[in-house]
Structures are given as C-alpha cells and as structure tokens.
Amino acid sequence: MIATVNPITAARAAALFVSDLSATGQPTGTEVTAAIRRALRTHGGSRGCAAEVAFAYGDNPELAAPRMRWARRIVNDRYPHRIPAPAGLIHRPPLVPA
C-alpha cells in the first residue's frame, strides 16, 4: 500500500524539520506554528525547506530520518487532517418541496 501525504502536511513537516526546535522536547502548538513560520521565511518558502531536507538526507541520513519522523509526528498531532467521506456515504436530509 502506498501512503499519500497531503502536500500541506509535507510542507509543514519539512519546515519543522529545518526549524530550530529541538526534537528532544514536546513543543507547544504555539511553538510549532511559530517555528514553521520562521523556517518558511528563513528558507524562502516550502521549496527552500524541501531543499534543506534533501541536503540533510544526503549528508547525514542516519540523523535526518529520526528528525523527519519527529517532525511528521508533531505536525500530524498539531494539524490533524480529516479524511472526507466518500460521496455515497454522506448523509443528506431529503429536500422538502416548498
């Protein structure tokens, strides 16, 4: 099975990965949001953050993988995504003619 990652979740995780937050603590939601915003500004947006992630994986893959797992976990906890129900499963009340 291939997992699909929401592009916004991936961008947030990349930004958190390159941020100055320590992976040893449990940052607050406010700290996470501020760190993501700072990283996006510092690295020129989500593409710059992604480039820094790629650089880190190339230089130190043994260090980069645990940090990315941490970043993904923090982002998934902070910004839970909702999976939309398939169209046939959405309950809609019947229309009543006026």
C-alpha positions in Angstrom: 0.0 0.0 0.0 1.3 3.4 -0.9 0.6 6.2 1.6 -0.5 9.6 0.2 0.7 12.6 2.1 -1.2 15.8 2.0 1.1 18.4 0.4 0.4 20.9 3.2 1.3 18.3 5.8 4.5 17.5 3.9 5.4 21.2 3.6 4.8 21.8 7.4 6.9 18.7 8.3 9.8 19.9 6.1 9.6 23.4 7.6 9.6 21.9 11.1 12.5 19.6 10.2 14.7 22.6 9.2 13.4 24.7 12.1 15.4 25.5 15.3 13.1 23.4 17.5 14.7 20.6 19.4 13.4 17.1 18.7 14.1 16.1 22.3 11.2 18.1 23.8 7.4 18.4 23.4 6.8 21.8 21.9 3.5 23.6 22.4 1.2 24.2 19.5 2.2 27.8 19.5 5.9 27.0 19.4 5.3 24.6 16.5 3.4 27.1 14.5 5.9 29.8 15.1 8.8 27.5 14.2 7.2 26.5 10.9 6.5 30.2 10.0 10.1 31.2 10.9 11.5 28.3 8.8 9.4 29.1 5.8 10.5 32.8 6.0 14.2 31.9 6.6 14.4 29.3 3.8 12.3 31.2 1.2 9.1 29.1 1.4 8.3 25.4 1.2 10.6 24.7 -1.7 13.6 26.1 0.2 12.7 24.0 3.2 12.3 20.9 1.0 15.8 21.6 -0.5 17.3 21.8 3.0 15.7 18.5 3.9 17.1 16.9 0.8 20.6 18.3 1.7 20.3 16.9 5.2 19.3 13.5 4.0 22.3 13.5 1.6 24.8 14.5 4.2 23.5 12.7 7.3 20.7 10.2 6.5 21.2 8.5 9.9 20.4 11.7 11.6 17.8 13.1 9.2 15.4 10.1 9.3 14.6 10.3 13.0 14.2 14.1 12.8 11.7 13.7 10.0 9.8 11.1 11.9 9.6 13.5 14.8 8.5 16.4 12.5 5.8 14.3 10.9 4.5 13.1 14.3 4.4 16.7 15.7 2.7 18.1 12.5 0.2 15.2 12.5 -0.6 15.8 16.2 -0.8 19.6 15.7 -2.7 19.7 12.4 -4.9 16.6 12.2 -6.3 16.1 8.8 -9.8 15.0 8.1 -10.4 12.3 5.5 -13.6 13.3 3.6 -16.3 10.6 3.5 -16.9 9.1 0.0 -19.8 10.8 -1.8 -22.2 7.9 -1.4 -21.7 7.9 2.4 -22.6 11.5 3.1 -25.9 11.7 4.8 -28.1 14.5 3.4 -31.6 15.2 4.6 -34.2 14.8 1.9 -35.3 18.0 0.2 -38.8 19.1 1.2 -40.7 21.0 -1.6 -41.7 24.5 -0.5 
